[in-house]
Every structure is written in C-alpha cells, then in structure tokens.
Amino acid sequence: GPTRELRLQRGEAHFTVAHDATRPFRVSVNGHVVQALGTAFSVRLHAGNAVEVIVTEGRVRLLDDEAPLVEQLGRGEVAWVGADNQPRITQLDGEALNERMAWRNGMLVFDGQTLGAAIEEFSRYTPERIILADPGLRELRIGGYFPAGDTEALIEALRDNFGLDAHRD
C-alpha cells in the first residue's frame, strides 16, 4: 500500500504524525528506517553516522533494512544505534525529555554535559567556529539554558560563570 516516506540526510528533525494505519509513516536515515503510525518523535544523524531516535508521543518501530531492530519504543525512550548496529535504549523522565526537545523552541539546555559536547551541539546552530585554546577545558561540566546560535550569550556565560577568558576575534 502507499507509505509516507522521508529521508533524513543530516541534522535532526521532529515529526508529528497523524494516525493512518493504511499509510505508514517512515523516515530513512543512514540505512535505518523509523516507522510510526500515530506518534511524535525526533530523528538525529550524529557525526560518525550514529542514529538517535527520541519518542515524544506514541510508539515507533526501528528497522534495519526491513528487519526489526527495536520492535517498539514508547514515550521518553531513546534508541542510539552506532557503528556496531546494536541499539542501546535509555529512558528519559519528563524533565529530561523537555530538555532534549528544547531546540524546537530555539533553546539549548545543558545539564552537566562536557563543554566539548556543548560546543559541538552549539556549533550546529551557528556558522561561527568556537575554539577551545586549552583542550583540558573540553571535560569541564556545564549547565544552563542558551538561545541556539547566540554565541555572544555563550561567551558571556563562560566568562561570568566559569571564569574563562572568552573572546571573539
């Protein structure tokens, strides 16, 4: 029968899908297929081609070349599939789920991530390059809400809250 098919080539997208059993909704990403009936979920293709699926509503199934990899994922569940093709499933509570979806409202939320990971995430929303002169700072844990792409706000926070020497050039 007819399907609704999309392909994610890079980045992350969130889908809210009207329930229609006769027309399954499928997102192809890096050889995997995320299939939904009536649900909401996000799919992200990470650097290194790892695939991450987060379910915000309903249920989805994760396939690999038509063979089921994960029979079903429910609300708050995250599937991460790396190079070994073994899905790792984790569960987010309501607050953590909201934080992970904050990008949809133009915000980035960090809650104990390393500065290295935060900068990588931040870099997806701005053409500016953010460089850490001291590689040791990559492991620094940070937290806070930042408007996506507002490099000035990030620099200010690093200066004021973490005492780092941060500047533009």
C-alpha positions in Angstrom: 0.0 0.0 0.0 1.0 3.7 -0.1 3.5 4.8 2.5 4.6 8.3 3.6 8.4 8.2 3.2 11.1 10.8 4.1 14.9 10.6 4.1 17.0 12.4 6.8 20.4 13.2 5.3 21.9 15.3 8.1 21.0 17.0 11.4 17.8 16.4 13.4 14.1 16.6 12.7 11.0 16.2 14.8 7.8 14.7 13.3 4.3 14.7 14.5 2.4 12.1 12.6 -1.4 11.8 12.0 -2.6 8.2 12.7 -3.4 6.4 9.4 -3.0 2.6 9.6 -3.3 2.3 5.8 -0.3 4.7 5.2 2.6 4.0 7.5 5.0 7.0 8.0 8.6 6.1 7.5 11.9 8.1 8.0 15.0 6.6 6.4 18.3 7.6 8.0 21.7 6.0 7.3 20.3 2.6 6.4 17.8 2.5 9.2 14.1 3.1 9.0 11.9 4.6 11.8 8.3 3.6 11.3 5.4 5.3 13.0 1.6 5.0 12.9 0.3 7.9 15.1 3.0 9.5 17.1 5.7 12.2 17.6 9.4 11.6 17.6 12.7 13.1 16.6 15.5 11.5 14.5 19.1 12.8 14.5 22.0 11.7 12.5 25.2 12.3 14.6 28.7 12.8 13.4 30.2 9.4 12.7 26.7 8.3 11.4 25.2 7.2 14.7 21.4 7.4 14.6 19.4 8.6 17.6 15.6 8.3 17.8 13.6 10.0 20.7 9.9 9.3 21.1 7.9 12.2 22.5 4.4 10.7 22.0 3.0 7.3 21.0 5.2 4.4 19.7 7.7 3.8 16.9 9.5 0.8 15.5 13.1 0.9 14.4 14.1 -1.2 11.4 17.3 -2.0 9.7 16.8 -2.9 6.0 13.2 -4.0 6.9 14.4 -6.3 9.7 13.1 -5.0 13.1 16.0 -3.7 15.3 13.7 -2.4 18.1 10.1 -3.7 18.0 8.8 -0.7 19.8 9.9 2.4 21.5 7.5 4.4 23.7 7.3 8.0 25.1 10.6 9.2 26.6 12.6 6.2 25.2 15.8 6.9 23.2 17.4 4.5 20.8 21.0 5.1 19.9 22.5 2.9 17.1 26.2 3.3 16.5 28.6 1.6 14.1 28.1 -1.9 15.7 24.4 -1.7 14.8 23.4 -2.7 18.4 20.6 -0.4 19.6 21.1 1.0 23.1 17.8 2.0 24.7 17.6 4.6 27.5 14.6 6.2 29.2 14.2 9.9 29.8 11.9 11.3 32.5 9.6 14.2 31.6 12.0 16.9 32.5 14.9 15.3 30.7 12.7 14.8 27.6 11.7 18.5 27.7 15.4 19.5 27.8 16.3 17.3 24.9 13.4 18.8 22.9 14.2 22.5 23.9 15.9 23.0 20.5 12.4 23.1 18.9 11.8 26.3 20.8 15.2 27.8 19.9 16.8 26.9 23.2 19.7 24.6 24.1 19.8 23.1 27.6 22.9 21.7 29.1 22.8 19.8 32.4 26.2 18.5 33.3 27.4 17.8 29.7 31.0 18.4 29.0 32.0 21.8 27.5 33.3 19.9 24.5 29.9 18.2 23.9 28.1 21.5 24.5 30.2 23.4 21.9 29.6 20.6 19.4 25.9 21.0 19.9 26.1 24.7 19.8 28.0 24.7 16.6 25.1 23.1 14.7 23.2 26.5 15.1 25.8 29.0 14.0 28.4 29.4 11.2 30.9 30.7 13.7 33.7 28.5 14.9 34.1 28.1 18.6 37.6 27.0 19.6 39.0 26.0 23.0 42.6 27.1 23.3 43.0 24.7 26.2 41.9 21.2 25.3 41.7 20.3 29.0 38.6 22.5 29.2 36.7 20.1 27.0 35.9 18.0 30.1 34.5 20.9 32.1 30.9 20.2 33.1 28.4 22.9 32.3 24.7 23.7 32.8 22.3 26.3 31.7 19.8 27.5 29.1 21.2 29.1 26.0 19.4 30.6 22.9 20.5 28.4 20.0 23.0 30.3 17.8 23.6 33.1 20.3 27.4 32.8 20.5 27.6 36.1 22.5 25.4 34.6 25.3 27.6 31.5 25.4 30.8 33.5 25.6 29.4 35.7 28.3 28.3 32.7 30.4 31.7 31.1 30.0 33.3 34.3 31.2 31.0 35.2 34.0 30.0 31.8 35.4 33.2 29.8 34.7 35.8 32.5 34.8 37.1 31.5 31.4 38.9 34.0 29.2 36.4 34.0 26.3 36.5 36.4 23.4 35.7 36.8 19.7 38.3 37.5 17.0 
